[in-house]
Amino acid sequence: MEKKIVNDIVIVKSNEIIIKDIQSAIDFIMTIKYETDCNKIALNKEAIIEDFFILSKGLAGEILQKFINYQIKFAIYGDYSKYTSKPLKDFIYESNNGKDIFFITNEDEAIKMLSNN
């Protein structure tokens, strides 16, 4: 796992799955907060279990609620073009129009969205 801080935003990139369930999400949040004292995190999409992107499994809602509860603004960056689910596309659209959770295509966009919110 690589970490860097840009404009008080922690950018995390991992080739391994970091977030696979609710507890791993909490562990991730607490580790980042403890190590950096930042409340804005960007994480590459590949570091999140694929079930997260199947909304009917309920994992995305439960995990993202933890980020909200801990007052962390969170951007997931990566390629979403392979997903055809209308509910997921709607969820991404609604999230991106909010102020806390973003689904962005690349690291630079993640920094921009988190900097503006």
MARTORTOR-201960 format. One record per residue (C-alpha): x, y, z. Coordinates in pm, whole numbers, plus 32768, in hexadecimal, padded with zeros to 4 digits. Each point is the difference from the previous one (the first is absolute). Layout:
N
XYZ
...
//
This chain:
117
800080008000
808781537F99
7F93813F80B1
8042816B7FB8
7F668141807E
7F9A81127F0F
7F4781358082
7F9E7F4C8144
7F757EDF7F33
808C7EA4802F
80277F527EB1
80137E88802B
80557F097EF0
800A7E8A8038
801A7ED07F21
7F5F7F328114
7E9B8016807C
7FFB80DC8136
7E888025802F
7F4D7EB37FFA
7EFA802E810F
7F8680F98103
81127FB280FD
811780287F02
7F6981507F9B
80008075816C
81667F83802A
806580BF7EC6
7F5881418076
809A7FED815B
815C7FB07F7B
7FFC81247F0D
7F7780F08107
81007F8E8102
8128800E7F12
7FA981447F4B
7EF080BA80C4
7F5880417EB0
7E8A7FE47FC6
800A7FE87E84
80657EBA7F5C
801B7F8E7E97
80257E8C7FBC
802C7F457EBA
7ED57F2D7F9C
80CF7EC27FE8
803A800C8179
7E8B7FC5803F
7F5D7EAC7FE6
7F317FD77EC4
7EC37FAC80C9
8000816C8070
7F9280627E9F
7ED77F118003
7F0A80DF80B7
7F087EE88049
81017F6780ED
7FE1813780DD
817580178042
803381567F5D
7EF680A880D3
807E7F6B8145
816D80507FB8
7FC381607F82
7F2A80468133
81377FBE80D4
80BE810E7F41
7EDF80EF8042
7FED7F9E8171
81748042802D
7FE181497F3C
80E97F8F7EE9
7FD380887EA2
80517EDE7F19
804D7FE07E8F
80247EB77F4A
80C2802C7EBF
800F7F117EDC
7F547F847EC6
7E8B7FC78028
7FB77FC37E8F
7FD17E878028
7ED2802C80E4
7EB07FFB7F53
7F1C7FFE8132
7F1081277FF4
7FDD8009817C
817C80158021
801781127EF8
7EEC80C080B4
80B17FCD814E
814780837F6F
7F4C812B7F66
7F5380588148
813E7FD480CA
80C680DF7F16
7EFC8112802C
80257FF38179
8117807C80E1
808E7EC780A4
80277ED57F17
808480097E9B
80397F027EED
810A809B7F22
80C87F7F7ED8
815C8068806F
80D5807E811E
800C816A7F86
7E8480157FEF
7FEB7F67815D
80E4810F8086
7F33810C7F52
7EB27F7D8086
80817FD18163
80A981567FFE
7EBB80A97F9B
7F2E7F54810E
//
